[in-house]
Amino acid sequence: MSRLLAAALTVVAATALAVGAALGIVALLEATPDQPNTPLITYEHTDEEH
């Protein structure tokens, strides 16, 4: 019975650790500022090209 209890506690601890790590990663990703979406190359379009 003690092995079953140890296995259950291990599963609970691993689940809590995984959830905590996932929440931590999400918090870190939301804390970083968004990068501006500016193109490196721009093309000039004229009406004659269409």
C-alpha positions in Angstrom: 0.0 0.0 0.0 2.9 2.4 0.7 4.2 1.9 -2.8 0.8 2.9 -4.3 0.7 5.9 -2.0 4.3 6.9 -3.1 3.4 6.4 -6.7 0.3 8.6 -6.4 2.2 11.3 -4.6 4.9 11.2 -7.3 2.2 11.6 -10.0 0.6 14.5 -8.1 4.0 16.2 -7.6 5.0 15.7 -11.3 1.7 17.1 -12.4 2.0 20.2 -10.2 5.6 20.7 -11.4 4.5 20.5 -15.1 1.6 22.9 -14.6 3.8 25.3 -12.7 6.5 25.2 -15.4 3.8 25.8 -18.1 2.4 28.8 -16.3 5.8 30.2 -15.7 6.7 29.9 -19.4 3.4 31.6 -20.4 4.1 34.4 -17.9 7.6 34.9 -19.3 6.3 35.0 -22.9 3.7 37.6 -22.0 6.2 39.7 -20.1 8.4 40.2 -23.2 7.5 43.2 -25.4 6.2 42.5 -28.8 8.6 43.2 -31.6 7.6 45.7 -34.3 6.5 44.1 -37.5 8.4 46.3 -39.9 9.4 44.8 -43.3 13.0 44.8 -44.2 12.3 45.4 -47.9 9.5 47.5 -49.3 8.4 47.6 -52.9 6.8 50.6 -54.6 3.6 49.7 -56.4 2.3 51.7 -59.3 -1.1 51.3 -61.0 0.6 50.3 -64.3 2.0 47.1 -62.8 -1.4 45.6 -62.0 
